[in-house]
Structures are given as structure tokens and as C-alpha cells.
Amino acid sequence: MLPEVTRRYRKKIPDAHRESLDTRISWLWNQRFGTVQMIWKETEDALDYTAATLILQAILAKDLDSIQQIFTRIEGGSRPDEDIAADAPMRI
């Protein structure tokens, strides 16, 4: 009989992906939903929490404006939050 596999979700974003809010969003977008939930629940870092909240809101609410904002941040390269807020208000 095969041993039971226990999968644990990460509880923090790796240091290599914590340079900015954009790098956090990009990393979270490529993770499992449970990982995003665990980071949102367990993190003490404000930017990790903000990135996880944006991802969760977009997915759970099926909010196309939030999803578009995520893609803008991921695909458009790094931009200051003020520039993105000028295009559209923050969704969180």
C-alpha cells in the first residue's frame, strides 16, 4: 500500500519574490488557490497581505476589473502604485 501524501501550502512568499507588490502578485498568480489563502491568513507582511487580497478578490468575486488590474501589473512591468491608481482606482 502506498503511503499517504500530505501536502502543505506555503505560508509566506519566498524572499526572491518580495521585491515589490508586483513581484508578489506575479508569484501568487502562479500558485494554487490554497497557497494564496494560506498566505493571506498567515502573513504578517502588509504587502504580502495586499497582494493575496487582490488575487482572492479577483477570483472569488469573478471581478473582471480586478483581474484586468492584476494582468496590467504582471504584464506591463513594474509601475508605481500612483500611476496604476490614476488609470483606475485600486480594487481592494
Phi and psi restraints in degrees (range 20) as a CNS / XPLOR table:
assign (resid 1 and name C) (resid 2 and name N)
       (resid 2 and name CA) (resid 2 and name C) 1.0 -75.5 20.0 2
assign (resid 2 and name N) (resid 2 and name CA)
       (resid 2 and name C) (resid 3 and name N) 1.0 144.2 20.0 2
assign (resid 2 and name C) (resid 3 and name N)
       (resid 3 and name CA) (resid 3 and name C) 1.0 -69.5 20.0 2
assign (resid 3 and name N) (resid 3 and name CA)
       (resid 3 and name C) (resid 4 and name N) 1.0 149.1 20.0 2
assign (resid 3 and name C) (resid 4 and name N)
       (resid 4 and name CA) (resid 4 and name C) 1.0 -72.1 20.0 2
assign (resid 4 and name N) (resid 4 and name CA)
       (resid 4 and name C) (resid 5 and name N) 1.0 132.1 20.0 2
assign (resid 4 and name C) (resid 5 and name N)
       (resid 5 and name CA) (resid 5 and name C) 1.0 -94.3 20.0 2
assign (resid 5 and name N) (resid 5 and name CA)
       (resid 5 and name C) (resid 6 and name N) 1.0 126.0 20.0 2
assign (resid 5 and name C) (resid 6 and name N)
       (resid 6 and name CA) (resid 6 and name C) 1.0 -106.4 20.0 2
assign (resid 6 and name N) (resid 6 and name CA)
       (resid 6 and name C) (resid 7 and name N) 1.0 123.3 20.0 2
assign (resid 6 and name C) (resid 7 and name N)
       (resid 7 and name CA) (resid 7 and name C) 1.0 -106.4 20.0 2
assign (resid 7 and name N) (resid 7 and name CA)
       (resid 7 and name C) (resid 8 and name N) 1.0 130.5 20.0 2
assign (resid 7 and name C) (resid 8 and name N)
       (resid 8 and name CA) (resid 8 and name C) 1.0 -115.5 20.0 2
assign (resid 8 and name N) (resid 8 and name CA)
       (resid 8 and name C) (resid 9 and name N) 1.0 139.2 20.0 2
assign (resid 8 and name C) (resid 9 and name N)
       (resid 9 and name CA) (resid 9 and name C) 1.0 -85.4 20.0 2
assign (resid 9 and name N) (resid 9 and name CA)
       (resid 9 and name C) (resid 10 and name N) 1.0 150.6 20.0 2
assign (resid 9 and name C) (resid 10 and name N)
       (resid 10 and name CA) (resid 10 and name C) 1.0 -65.2 20.0 2
assign (resid 10 and name N) (resid 10 and name CA)
       (resid 10 and name C) (resid 11 and name N) 1.0 151.6 20.0 2
assign (resid 10 and name C) (resid 11 and name N)
       (resid 11 and name CA) (resid 11 and name C) 1.0 -111.9 20.0 2
assign (resid 11 and name N) (resid 11 and name CA)
       (resid 11 and name C) (resid 12 and name N) 1.0 -3.1 20.0 2
assign (resid 11 and name C) (resid 12 and name N)
       (resid 12 and name CA) (resid 12 and name C) 1.0 -152.3 20.0 2
assign (resid 12 and name N) (resid 12 and name CA)
       (resid 12 and name C) (resid 13 and name N) 1.0 156.9 20.0 2
assign (resid 12 and name C) (resid 13 and name N)
       (resid 13 and name CA) (resid 13 and name C) 1.0 -78.0 20.0 2
assign (resid 13 and name N) (resid 13 and name CA)
       (resid 13 and name C) (resid 14 and name N) 1.0 133.9 20.0 2
assign (resid 13 and name C) (resid 14 and name N)
       (resid 14 and name CA) (resid 14 and name C) 1.0 -58.8 20.0 2
assign (resid 14 and name N) (resid 14 and name CA)
       (resid 14 and name C) (resid 15 and name N) 1.0 147.6 20.0 2
assign (resid 14 and name C) (resid 15 and name N)
       (resid 15 and name CA) (resid 15 and name C) 1.0 -56.5 20.0 2
assign (resid 15 and name N) (resid 15 and name CA)
       (resid 15 and name C) (resid 16 and name N) 1.0 -32.6 20.0 2
assign (resid 15 and name C) (resid 16 and name N)
       (resid 16 and name CA) (resid 16 and name C) 1.0 -64.8 20.0 2
assign (resid 16 and name N) (resid 16 and name CA)
       (resid 16 and name C) (resid 17 and name N) 1.0 -18.1 20.0 2
assign (resid 16 and name C) (resid 17 and name N)
       (resid 17 and name CA) (resid 17 and name C) 1.0 -112.9 20.0 2
assign (resid 17 and name N) (resid 17 and name CA)
       (resid 17 and name C) (resid 18 and name N) 1.0 19.8 20.0 2
assign (resid 17 and name C) (resid 18 and name N)
       (resid 18 and name CA) (resid 18 and name C) 1.0 -111.4 20.0 2
assign (resid 18 and name N) (resid 18 and name CA)
       (resid 18 and name C) (resid 19 and name N) 1.0 27.5 20.0 2
assign (resid 18 and name C) (resid 19 and name N)
       (resid 19 and name CA) (resid 19 and name C) 1.0 -72.1 20.0 2
assign (resid 19 and name N) (resid 19 and name CA)
       (resid 19 and name C) (resid 20 and name N) 1.0 -37.5 20.0 2
assign (resid 19 and name C) (resid 20 and name N)
       (resid 20 and name CA) (resid 20 and name C) 1.0 -154.5 20.0 2
assign (resid 20 and name N) (resid 20 and name CA)
       (resid 20 and name C) (resid 21 and name N) 1.0 176.1 20.0 2
assign (resid 20 and name C) (resid 21 and name N)
       (resid 21 and name CA) (resid 21 and name C) 1.0 -63.7 20.0 2
assign (resid 21 and name N) (resid 21 and name CA)
       (resid 21 and name C) (resid 22 and name N) 1.0 -37.3 20.0 2
assign (resid 21 and name C) (resid 22 and name N)
       (resid 22 and name CA) (resid 22 and name C) 1.0 -63.5 20.0 2
assign (resid 22 and name N) (resid 22 and name CA)
       (resid 22 and name C) (resid 23 and name N) 1.0 -41.8 20.0 2
assign (resid 22 and name C) (resid 23 and name N)
       (resid 23 and name CA) (resid 23 and name C) 1.0 -67.9 20.0 2
assign (resid 23 and name N) (resid 23 and name CA)
       (resid 23 and name C) (resid 24 and name N) 1.0 -34.5 20.0 2
assign (resid 23 and name C) (resid 24 and name N)
       (resid 24 and name CA) (resid 24 and name C) 1.0 -66.0 20.0 2
assign (resid 24 and name N) (resid 24 and name CA)
       (resid 24 and name C) (resid 25 and name N) 1.0 -45.7 20.0 2
assign (resid 24 and name C) (resid 25 and name N)
       (resid 25 and name CA) (resid 25 and name C) 1.0 -61.3 20.0 2
assign (resid 25 and name N) (resid 25 and name CA)
       (resid 25 and name C) (resid 26 and name N) 1.0 -44.8 20.0 2
assign (resid 25 and name C) (resid 26 and name N)
       (resid 26 and name CA) (resid 26 and name C) 1.0 -59.9 20.0 2
assign (resid 26 and name N) (resid 26 and name CA)
       (resid 26 and name C) (resid 27 and name N) 1.0 -44.8 20.0 2
assign (resid 26 and name C) (resid 27 and name N)
       (resid 27 and name CA) (resid 27 and name C) 1.0 -65.6 20.0 2
assign (resid 27 and name N) (resid 27 and name CA)
       (resid 27 and name C) (resid 28 and name N) 1.0 -45.8 20.0 2
assign (resid 27 and name C) (resid 28 and name N)
       (resid 28 and name CA) (resid 28 and name C) 1.0 -63.4 20.0 2
assign (resid 28 and name N) (resid 28 and name CA)
       (resid 28 and name C) (resid 29 and name N) 1.0 -36.0 20.0 2
assign (resid 28 and name C) (resid 29 and name N)
       (resid 29 and name CA) (resid 29 and name C) 1.0 -60.2 20.0 2
assign (resid 29 and name N) (resid 29 and name CA)
       (resid 29 and name C) (resid 30 and name N) 1.0 -29.4 20.0 2
assign (resid 29 and name C) (resid 30 and name N)
       (resid 30 and name CA) (resid 30 and name C) 1.0 -94.7 20.0 2
assign (resid 30 and name N) (resid 30 and name CA)
       (resid 30 and name C) (resid 31 and name N) 1.0 11.2 20.0 2
assign (resid 30 and name C) (resid 31 and name N)
       (resid 31 and name CA) (resid 31 and name C) 1.0 -104.5 20.0 2
assign (resid 31 and name N) (resid 31 and name CA)
       (resid 31 and name C) (resid 32 and name N) 1.0 167.2 20.0 2
assign (resid 31 and name C) (resid 32 and name N)
       (resid 32 and name CA) (resid 32 and name C) 1.0 -69.9 20.0 2
assign (resid 32 and name N) (resid 32 and name CA)
       (resid 32 and name C) (resid 33 and name N) 1.0 154.2 20.0 2
assign (resid 32 and name C) (resid 33 and name N)
       (resid 33 and name CA) (resid 33 and name C) 1.0 -58.4 20.0 2
assign (resid 33 and name N) (resid 33 and name CA)
       (resid 33 and name C) (resid 34 and name N) 1.0 -39.2 20.0 2
assign (resid 33 and name C) (resid 34 and name N)
       (resid 34 and name CA) (resid 34 and name C) 1.0 -62.8 20.0 2
assign (resid 34 and name N) (resid 34 and name CA)
       (resid 34 and name C) (resid 35 and name N) 1.0 -34.7 20.0 2
assign (resid 34 and name C) (resid 35 and name N)
       (resid 35 and name CA) (resid 35 and name C) 1.0 -65.7 20.0 2
assign (resid 35 and name N) (resid 35 and name CA)
       (resid 35 and name C) (resid 36 and name N) 1.0 -44.2 20.0 2
assign (resid 35 and name C) (resid 36 and name N)
       (resid 36 and name CA) (resid 36 and name C) 1.0 -62.1 20.0 2
assign (resid 36 and name N) (resid 36 and name CA)
       (resid 36 and name C) (resid 37 and name N) 1.0 -43.4 20.0 2
assign (resid 36 and name C) (resid 37 and name N)
       (resid 37 and name CA) (resid 37 and name C) 1.0 -62.7 20.0 2
assign (resid 37 and name N) (resid 37 and name CA)
       (resid 37 and name C) (resid 38 and name N) 1.0 -42.8 20.0 2
assign (resid 37 and name C) (resid 38 and name N)
       (resid 38 and name CA) (resid 38 and name C) 1.0 -65.4 20.0 2
assign (resid 38 and name N) (resid 38 and name CA)
       (resid 38 and name C) (resid 39 and name N) 1.0 -42.0 20.0 2
assign (resid 38 and name C) (resid 39 and name N)
       (resid 39 and name CA) (resid 39 and name C) 1.0 -65.4 20.0 2
assign (resid 39 and name N) (resid 39 and name CA)
       (resid 39 and name C) (resid 40 and name N) 1.0 -42.4 20.0 2
assign (resid 39 and name C) (resid 40 and name N)
       (resid 40 and name CA) (resid 40 and name C) 1.0 -59.0 20.0 2
assign (resid 40 and name N) (resid 40 and name CA)
       (resid 40 and name C) (resid 41 and name N) 1.0 -40.9 20.0 2
assign (resid 40 and name C) (resid 41 and name N)
       (resid 41 and name CA) (resid 41 and name C) 1.0 -75.5 20.0 2
assign (resid 41 and name N) (resid 41 and name CA)
       (resid 41 and name C) (resid 42 and name N) 1.0 -39.8 20.0 2
assign (resid 41 and name C) (resid 42 and name N)
       (resid 42 and name CA) (resid 42 and name C) 1.0 -98.3 20.0 2
assign (resid 42 and name N) (resid 42 and name CA)
       (resid 42 and name C) (resid 43 and name N) 1.0 -20.3 20.0 2
assign (resid 42 and name C) (resid 43 and name N)
       (resid 43 and name CA) (resid 43 and name C) 1.0 -72.0 20.0 2
assign (resid 43 and name N) (resid 43 and name CA)
       (resid 43 and name C) (resid 44 and name N) 1.0 150.8 20.0 2
assign (resid 43 and name C) (resid 44 and name N)
       (resid 44 and name CA) (resid 44 and name C) 1.0 -110.9 20.0 2
assign (resid 44 and name N) (resid 44 and name CA)
       (resid 44 and name C) (resid 45 and name N) 1.0 -2.0 20.0 2
assign (resid 44 and name C) (resid 45 and name N)
       (resid 45 and name CA) (resid 45 and name C) 1.0 -87.9 20.0 2
assign (resid 45 and name N) (resid 45 and name CA)
       (resid 45 and name C) (resid 46 and name N) 1.0 128.2 20.0 2
assign (resid 45 and name C) (resid 46 and name N)
       (resid 46 and name CA) (resid 46 and name C) 1.0 -64.1 20.0 2
assign (resid 46 and name N) (resid 46 and name CA)
       (resid 46 and name C) (resid 47 and name N) 1.0 -39.1 20.0 2
assign (resid 46 and name C) (resid 47 and name N)
       (resid 47 and name CA) (resid 47 and name C) 1.0 -71.8 20.0 2
assign (resid 47 and name N) (resid 47 and name CA)
       (resid 47 and name C) (resid 48 and name N) 1.0 -36.1 20.0 2
assign (resid 47 and name C) (resid 48 and name N)
       (resid 48 and name CA) (resid 48 and name C) 1.0 -61.8 20.0 2
assign (resid 48 and name N) (resid 48 and name CA)
       (resid 48 and name C) (resid 49 and name N) 1.0 -44.0 20.0 2
assign (resid 48 and name C) (resid 49 and name N)
       (resid 49 and name CA) (resid 49 and name C) 1.0 -63.6 20.0 2
assign (resid 49 and name N) (resid 49 and name CA)
       (resid 49 and name C) (resid 50 and name N) 1.0 -42.9 20.0 2
assign (resid 49 and name C) (resid 50 and name N)
       (resid 50 and name CA) (resid 50 and name C) 1.0 -62.9 20.0 2
assign (resid 50 and name N) (resid 50 and name CA)
       (resid 50 and name C) (resid 51 and name N) 1.0 -45.8 20.0 2
assign (resid 50 and name C) (resid 51 and name N)
       (resid 51 and name CA) (resid 51 and name C) 1.0 -63.0 20.0 2
assign (resid 51 and name N) (resid 51 and name CA)
       (resid 51 and name C) (resid 52 and name N) 1.0 -44.7 20.0 2
assign (resid 51 and name C) (resid 52 and name N)
       (resid 52 and name CA) (resid 52 and name C) 1.0 -64.9 20.0 2
assign (resid 52 and name N) (resid 52 and name CA)
       (resid 52 and name C) (resid 53 and name N) 1.0 -38.6 20.0 2
assign (resid 52 and name C) (resid 53 and name N)
       (resid 53 and name CA) (resid 53 and name C) 1.0 -63.4 20.0 2
assign (resid 53 and name N) (resid 53 and name CA)
       (resid 53 and name C) (resid 54 and name N) 1.0 -43.0 20.0 2
assign (resid 53 and name C) (resid 54 and name N)
       (resid 54 and name CA) (resid 54 and name C) 1.0 -61.5 20.0 2
assign (resid 54 and name N) (resid 54 and name CA)
       (resid 54 and name C) (resid 55 and name N) 1.0 -43.5 20.0 2
assign (resid 54 and name C) (resid 55 and name N)
       (resid 55 and name CA) (resid 55 and name C) 1.0 -65.3 20.0 2
assign (resid 55 and name N) (resid 55 and name CA)
       (resid 55 and name C) (resid 56 and name N) 1.0 -47.3 20.0 2
assign (resid 55 and name C) (resid 56 and name N)
       (resid 56 and name CA) (resid 56 and name C) 1.0 -62.9 20.0 2
assign (resid 56 and name N) (resid 56 and name CA)
       (resid 56 and name C) (resid 57 and name N) 1.0 -42.7 20.0 2
assign (resid 56 and name C) (resid 57 and name N)
       (resid 57 and name CA) (resid 57 and name C) 1.0 -62.0 20.0 2
assign (resid 57 and name N) (resid 57 and name CA)
       (resid 57 and name C) (resid 58 and name N) 1.0 -43.7 20.0 2
assign (resid 57 and name C) (resid 58 and name N)
       (resid 58 and name CA) (resid 58 and name C) 1.0 -61.8 20.0 2
assign (resid 58 and name N) (resid 58 and name CA)
       (resid 58 and name C) (resid 59 and name N) 1.0 -43.4 20.0 2
assign (resid 58 and name C) (resid 59 and name N)
       (resid 59 and name CA) (resid 59 and name C) 1.0 -75.4 20.0 2
assign (resid 59 and name N) (resid 59 and name CA)
       (resid 59 and name C) (resid 60 and name N) 1.0 -50.4 20.0 2
assign (resid 59 and name C) (resid 60 and name N)
       (resid 60 and name CA) (resid 60 and name C) 1.0 -68.8 20.0 2
assign (resid 60 and name N) (resid 60 and name CA)
       (resid 60 and name C) (resid 61 and name N) 1.0 -36.7 20.0 2
assign (resid 60 and name C) (resid 61 and name N)
       (resid 61 and name CA) (resid 61 and name C) 1.0 -88.5 20.0 2
assign (resid 61 and name N) (resid 61 and name CA)
       (resid 61 and name C) (resid 62 and name N) 1.0 -5.7 20.0 2
assign (resid 61 and name C) (resid 62 and name N)
       (resid 62 and name CA) (resid 62 and name C) 1.0 51.4 20.0 2
assign (resid 62 and name N) (resid 62 and name CA)
       (resid 62 and name C) (resid 63 and name N) 1.0 43.6 20.0 2
assign (resid 62 and name C) (resid 63 and name N)
       (resid 63 and name CA) (resid 63 and name C) 1.0 -89.3 20.0 2
assign (resid 63 and name N) (resid 63 and name CA)
       (resid 63 and name C) (resid 64 and name N) 1.0 104.3 20.0 2
assign (resid 63 and name C) (resid 64 and name N)
       (resid 64 and name CA) (resid 64 and name C) 1.0 -64.2 20.0 2
assign (resid 64 and name N) (resid 64 and name CA)
       (resid 64 and name C) (resid 65 and name N) 1.0 -32.2 20.0 2
assign (resid 64 and name C) (resid 65 and name N)
       (resid 65 and name CA) (resid 65 and name C) 1.0 -64.9 20.0 2
assign (resid 65 and name N) (resid 65 and name CA)
       (resid 65 and name C) (resid 66 and name N) 1.0 -39.7 20.0 2
assign (resid 65 and name C) (resid 66 and name N)
       (resid 66 and name CA) (resid 66 and name C) 1.0 -67.8 20.0 2
assign (resid 66 and name N) (resid 66 and name CA)
       (resid 66 and name C) (resid 67 and name N) 1.0 -40.1 20.0 2
assign (resid 66 and name C) (resid 67 and name N)
       (resid 67 and name CA) (resid 67 and name C) 1.0 -64.4 20.0 2
assign (resid 67 and name N) (resid 67 and name CA)
       (resid 67 and name C) (resid 68 and name N) 1.0 -41.0 20.0 2
assign (resid 67 and name C) (resid 68 and name N)
       (resid 68 and name CA) (resid 68 and name C) 1.0 -63.3 20.0 2
assign (resid 68 and name N) (resid 68 and name CA)
       (resid 68 and name C) (resid 69 and name N) 1.0 -40.0 20.0 2
assign (resid 68 and name C) (resid 69 and name N)
       (resid 69 and name CA) (resid 69 and name C) 1.0 -63.4 20.0 2
assign (resid 69 and name N) (resid 69 and name CA)
       (resid 69 and name C) (resid 70 and name N) 1.0 -39.5 20.0 2
assign (resid 69 and name C) (resid 70 and name N)
       (resid 70 and name CA) (resid 70 and name C) 1.0 -62.6 20.0 2
assign (resid 70 and name N) (resid 70 and name CA)
       (resid 70 and name C) (resid 71 and name N) 1.0 -47.3 20.0 2
assign (resid 70 and name C) (resid 71 and name N)
       (resid 71 and name CA) (resid 71 and name C) 1.0 -63.2 20.0 2
assign (resid 71 and name N) (resid 71 and name CA)
       (resid 71 and name C) (resid 72 and name N) 1.0 -36.4 20.0 2
assign (resid 71 and name C) (resid 72 and name N)
       (resid 72 and name CA) (resid 72 and name C) 1.0 -61.1 20.0 2
assign (resid 72 and name N) (resid 72 and name CA)
       (resid 72 and name C) (resid 73 and name N) 1.0 -43.0 20.0 2
assign (resid 72 and name C) (resid 73 and name N)
       (resid 73 and name CA) (resid 73 and name C) 1.0 -69.4 20.0 2
assign (resid 73 and name N) (resid 73 and name CA)
       (resid 73 and name C) (resid 74 and name N) 1.0 -39.0 20.0 2
assign (resid 73 and name C) (resid 74 and name N)
       (resid 74 and name CA) (resid 74 and name C) 1.0 -73.8 20.0 2
assign (resid 74 and name N) (resid 74 and name CA)
       (resid 74 and name C) (resid 75 and name N) 1.0 -48.4 20.0 2
assign (resid 74 and name C) (resid 75 and name N)
       (resid 75 and name CA) (resid 75 and name C) 1.0 -86.4 20.0 2
assign (resid 75 and name N) (resid 75 and name CA)
       (resid 75 and name C) (resid 76 and name N) 1.0 -26.6 20.0 2
assign (resid 75 and name C) (resid 76 and name N)
       (resid 76 and name CA) (resid 76 and name C) 1.0 -85.5 20.0 2
assign (resid 76 and name N) (resid 76 and name CA)
       (resid 76 and name C) (resid 77 and name N) 1.0 1.8 20.0 2
assign (resid 76 and name C) (resid 77 and name N)
       (resid 77 and name CA) (resid 77 and name C) 1.0 80.3 20.0 2
assign (resid 77 and name N) (resid 77 and name CA)
       (resid 77 and name C) (resid 78 and name N) 1.0 176.7 20.0 2
assign (resid 77 and name C) (resid 78 and name N)
       (resid 78 and name CA) (resid 78 and name C) 1.0 -72.5 20.0 2
assign (resid 78 and name N) (resid 78 and name CA)
       (resid 78 and name C) (resid 79 and name N) 1.0 128.7 20.0 2
assign (resid 78 and name C) (resid 79 and name N)
       (resid 79 and name CA) (resid 79 and name C) 1.0 -135.4 20.0 2
assign (resid 79 and name N) (resid 79 and name CA)
       (resid 79 and name C) (resid 80 and name N) 1.0 145.9 20.0 2
assign (resid 79 and name C) (resid 80 and name N)
       (resid 80 and name CA) (resid 80 and name C) 1.0 -61.8 20.0 2
assign (resid 80 and name N) (resid 80 and name CA)
       (resid 80 and name C) (resid 81 and name N) 1.0 147.9 20.0 2
assign (resid 80 and name C) (resid 81 and name N)
       (resid 81 and name CA) (resid 81 and name C) 1.0 -57.4 20.0 2
assign (resid 81 and name N) (resid 81 and name CA)
       (resid 81 and name C) (resid 82 and name N) 1.0 -34.1 20.0 2
assign (resid 81 and name C) (resid 82 and name N)
       (resid 82 and name CA) (resid 82 and name C) 1.0 -62.8 20.0 2
assign (resid 82 and name N) (resid 82 and name CA)
       (resid 82 and name C) (resid 83 and name N) 1.0 -38.2 20.0 2
assign (resid 82 and name C) (resid 83 and name N)
       (resid 83 and name CA) (resid 83 and name C) 1.0 -66.4 20.0 2
assign (resid 83 and name N) (resid 83 and name CA)
       (resid 83 and name C) (resid 84 and name N) 1.0 -42.3 20.0 2
assign (resid 83 and name C) (resid 84 and name N)
       (resid 84 and name CA) (resid 84 and name C) 1.0 -68.6 20.0 2
assign (resid 84 and name N) (resid 84 and name CA)
       (resid 84 and name C) (resid 85 and name N) 1.0 -38.9 20.0 2
assign (resid 84 and name C) (resid 85 and name N)
       (resid 85 and name CA) (resid 85 and name C) 1.0 -65.3 20.0 2
assign (resid 85 and name N) (resid 85 and name CA)
       (resid 85 and name C) (resid 86 and name N) 1.0 -31.1 20.0 2
assign (resid 85 and name C) (resid 86 and name N)
       (resid 86 and name CA) (resid 86 and name C) 1.0 -68.6 20.0 2
assign (resid 86 and name N) (resid 86 and name CA)
       (resid 86 and name C) (resid 87 and name N) 1.0 -33.1 20.0 2
assign (resid 86 and name C) (resid 87 and name N)
       (resid 87 and name CA) (resid 87 and name C) 1.0 -70.5 20.0 2
assign (resid 87 and name N) (resid 87 and name CA)
       (resid 87 and name C) (resid 88 and name N) 1.0 -44.3 20.0 2
assign (resid 87 and name C) (resid 88 and name N)
       (resid 88 and name CA) (resid 88 and name C) 1.0 -158.5 20.0 2
assign (resid 88 and name N) (resid 88 and name CA)
       (resid 88 and name C) (resid 89 and name N) 1.0 145.7 20.0 2
assign (resid 88 and name C) (resid 89 and name N)
       (resid 89 and name CA) (resid 89 and name C) 1.0 -63.3 20.0 2
assign (resid 89 and name N) (resid 89 and name CA)
       (resid 89 and name C) (resid 90 and name N) 1.0 150.3 20.0 2
assign (resid 89 and name C) (resid 90 and name N)
       (resid 90 and name CA) (resid 90 and name C) 1.0 -60.0 20.0 2
assign (resid 90 and name N) (resid 90 and name CA)
       (resid 90 and name C) (resid 91 and name N) 1.0 140.7 20.0 2
assign (resid 90 and name C) (resid 91 and name N)
       (resid 91 and name CA) (resid 91 and name C) 1.0 -86.9 20.0 2
assign (resid 91 and name N) (resid 91 and name CA)
       (resid 91 and name C) (resid 92 and name N) 1.0 -5.0 20.0 2
